């Protein structure tokens, strides 16, 4: 069940990805916007503090895993490229422990 929730979160993350100046640096306000979109797009059933921690962790993982071009491509696609979406799921899955009560 948790993995299905992660997939839903990852799908919402793909649309929340902003264009970034560098893969490891977020422009002012972009990381907060990403985290807010992630929390807003999450399925019900998780504590708000857990979702916040998950989304912040996912933002860090995404910024270290994806290049600027990849993040721009995901942010502009609807739906996101399946290969990039799988990588997004893998990157953010390392944060799944933050969703545990």
Buried (B, 14 or more C-beta within 10 A) or exposed (E): EEEEBBBEBBBBBBBBBBEBEEBEEBEEEBBEBBBBBBBEBBEEEBEEEBBBBBBBBBBBBBBEBBEBEBBBBBBEBEEBBEEBBEBBBEBBBEBBEBBEE
